[in-house]
Amino acid sequence: MDARTLDRAREVVDYIAFMITEFSLKHGISMKQSFNYLYEHGAIEFLDEFYDVEHCENPNITLRVIQDICIKNGGTIIA
């Protein structure tokens, strides 16, 4: 893996970790619960796949988007 690919992978991981943290704070759940919920309902995959677009978006908008994705995929957390 070259340095550029490794740097990009770090950026994506850092961004996903940031969104997991923000989701946990918004919903008053632990980081582990946040990760498990977002992973189980497809939001982690979404953040990874659409990093190029989503990391430029306002985090509050992205939080709503991933919440909607989770609900669409059977999640029950509602703002």
Protein Blocks (a to p, Z undefined) as FASTA:
>chain_A
ZZklmmmmmmmmmmmmmmmmmmmmmnopafklmmmmmmmnommmmmmmmmmmmmmpcfkl
mmmmmmmmmmmnopabdZZ
